[in-house]
C-alpha cells in the first residue's frame, strides 16, 4: 500500500511539473493562452507561479520567475516525497 501512495505522489508531482512547463511554453503563443486548455492550465499553475512573479520582476521582455519556480518545485518535490517516504516507513513499522 505504501508503494502505491508513493507512486501516486510521484505521479502528481510529475504531472504538475509538466503543466508548469506547458504553461511556460504556451505563454509564447497568444492563441494557446486564450484556448480552453490554456485557460484550464493557467488556473492550475498560476497560484504557484504567481508567488514568484510577485517577488521577481521581469528583465525587460523576459520573465525568469517561472524558471526559478521550476527549480524550487524540484526541491520541494524531493523534500515532500522524502517526508512521505519516511512517514510511511514509520507507519508500516
C-alpha positions in Angstrom: 0.0 0.0 0.0 2.8 2.4 0.9 4.4 1.8 -2.6 1.1 2.9 -4.3 0.9 6.0 -2.2 4.5 6.9 -3.1 3.9 6.2 -6.8 0.7 8.3 -6.8 2.6 11.2 -5.1 5.4 11.0 -7.7 2.8 10.9 -10.5 1.0 14.0 -9.1 4.3 16.0 -8.8 5.4 14.9 -12.3 2.0 15.9 -13.8 2.1 19.3 -12.1 5.7 19.8 -13.3 4.6 19.2 -16.9 1.6 21.5 -16.5 4.0 24.3 -15.4 6.2 23.6 -18.5 3.2 23.6 -20.8 2.1 26.9 -19.3 5.5 28.4 -19.8 5.8 27.4 -23.4 2.2 28.2 -24.0 2.7 31.8 -22.9 4.7 32.3 -26.1 1.5 31.7 -28.2 -1.4 34.0 -27.6 -3.9 31.6 -29.2 -2.9 29.0 -26.6 -3.5 31.3 -23.7 -7.0 32.1 -24.9 -7.9 28.5 -25.6 -10.0 26.4 -23.1 -7.0 24.1 -22.5 -4.6 27.1 -21.9 -7.1 28.8 -19.5 -7.5 25.5 -17.6 -3.7 25.0 -17.3 -3.3 28.7 -16.2 -5.9 28.2 -13.5 -4.0 25.3 -12.1 -0.4 26.6 -12.2 -0.9 30.4 -11.8 -1.3 30.2 -8.0 2.2 28.6 -7.7 3.8 30.8 -10.4 2.2 33.9 -9.0 4.2 33.6 -5.8 7.4 34.0 -7.8 6.1 36.7 -10.1 5.3 38.9 -7.1 9.0 38.9 -5.9 11.0 38.5 -9.1 10.5 41.3 -11.6 10.8 40.7 -15.3 14.1 41.5 -17.0 12.7 43.6 -19.9 10.6 41.2 -22.0 12.0 38.1 -20.3 10.3 36.7 -17.2 12.7 34.4 -15.4 10.4 33.7 -12.4 8.9 30.5 -14.0 12.5 29.1 -14.4 13.2 29.8 -10.7 9.8 28.4 -9.8 10.7 25.1 -11.7 14.0 24.7 -9.8 12.3 25.3 -6.4 9.5 23.0 -7.4 12.0 20.2 -7.9 13.5 20.7 -4.5 10.0 20.9 -2.9 9.1 17.7 -4.7 12.2 15.9 -3.3 11.6 17.2 0.2 7.9 16.3 0.2 8.5 12.8 -1.3 11.2 12.0 1.2 9.0 13.2 4.1 6.2 11.0 2.7 8.5 8.0 2.4 9.8 8.4 5.9 6.2 8.8 7.3 5.1 5.7 5.5 8.1 3.8 6.9 7.2 4.8 10.4 3.5 3.9 10.0 4.3 0.5 8.4 7.0 -0.4 11.0 
